[in-house]
Amino acid sequence: QVQLVESGGGLVQPGGSLRLSCAASVSIFSARRVAWYRQAPGNQRELVAAMSSGGTTNYADSVKGRFTISRDNAKKTVYLQMISLKPEDTAVYYCNVYLSWGQGTQVTVSS
């Protein structure tokens, strides 16, 4: 079973930036899709960003132009660069690789 460990979350002011990391216990080279989801209190988990093995990306409309997903196969790590953060980005962020989930990392955007 794939183990995923997210990190990089924290408290940031509106307009700030964070970079989330998701380290996998196995190679992600053959993962056809890697993705980040988020879940805010009282809400369902929603897709934030995804990337195919070929590099094709898709983003939720609410984060387009502000978030960037990337993958480093050599480091077995998936990243989510987030800029211009808004209070509505506050949530627990989860990565998804090979149908496995990490434990999540909390992102709180507040002044």
C-alpha positions in Angstrom: 0.0 0.0 0.0 1.2 3.4 -0.9 2.0 5.8 2.0 1.5 9.5 1.4 2.7 12.2 3.7 1.6 15.8 3.1 3.4 18.8 4.6 3.7 22.5 4.2 0.4 23.7 5.5 0.0 26.4 8.1 -1.4 29.8 8.9 -1.0 32.5 6.3 -2.5 35.9 5.8 -4.7 36.7 2.8 -2.6 37.3 -0.2 0.2 35.0 1.1 1.7 31.9 -0.4 2.4 28.3 0.6 3.9 25.3 -1.0 2.4 21.9 -0.1 4.4 18.7 -0.6 3.2 15.1 -0.8 5.9 12.5 -0.3 5.2 9.0 -1.5 6.7 5.8 -0.2 6.9 4.3 -3.7 7.8 5.6 -7.1 5.2 7.8 -8.7 6.7 7.5 -12.1 4.0 5.2 -13.4 1.1 7.1 -11.7 -1.2 8.1 -14.5 -2.7 10.8 -12.3 -1.7 12.7 -9.2 -4.0 15.1 -7.5 -4.7 17.5 -4.7 -8.1 17.7 -3.0 -9.3 19.8 -0.1 -12.1 19.6 2.5 -13.4 22.6 4.5 -15.5 22.0 7.6 -19.1 21.1 6.6 -18.1 20.6 3.0 -17.4 17.6 0.8 -13.9 16.9 -0.4 -13.3 18.7 -3.7 -10.8 18.4 -6.4 -8.3 21.3 -6.4 -5.8 20.2 -9.1 -4.7 17.2 -11.0 -1.8 16.2 -13.3 -1.5 13.4 -15.7 1.7 11.4 -16.4 2.0 13.4 -19.6 1.9 16.7 -17.8 -1.7 17.7 -18.6 -3.2 19.7 -15.7 -6.6 20.7 -14.7 -7.7 23.0 -11.9 -10.9 23.9 -10.0 -12.2 27.2 -11.3 -11.7 28.8 -7.9 -8.0 28.3 -8.0 -7.1 28.8 -11.6 -4.2 31.2 -12.0 -3.3 31.0 -8.3 -2.4 27.3 -7.7 0.1 25.2 -9.6 0.5 21.4 -9.3 3.7 19.7 -10.2 5.4 16.4 -9.7 9.0 15.3 -9.2 9.2 11.6 -10.1 12.8 11.3 -8.9 11.9 12.6 -5.5 8.6 10.7 -5.4 6.9 14.0 -4.5 3.9 16.0 -5.7 3.7 19.7 -5.0 1.0 22.3 -4.9 2.2 25.9 -5.1 -0.4 28.3 -3.8 -0.3 32.1 -4.2 -2.7 34.9 -3.6 -4.4 32.8 -0.9 -7.9 33.7 0.2 -9.8 32.9 3.4 -12.0 30.6 1.3 -9.0 28.5 0.6 -9.0 27.4 4.2 -9.3 23.6 4.4 -7.4 20.4 5.0 -5.5 19.5 1.8 -5.0 15.9 0.7 -3.0 14.4 -2.0 -4.2 11.4 -4.0 -1.9 9.0 -5.8 -2.6 5.4 -6.9 -6.0 5.8 -5.2 -4.4 6.3 -1.8 -4.8 9.3 0.5 -2.5 11.0 2.9 -3.5 12.3 6.3 -3.9 15.8 5.1 -2.3 19.1 6.0 -4.2 22.1 7.3 -4.2 25.4 5.5 -5.7 28.4 7.3 -5.9 31.8 5.6 -6.7 34.5 8.0 -5.6 37.9 9.1 
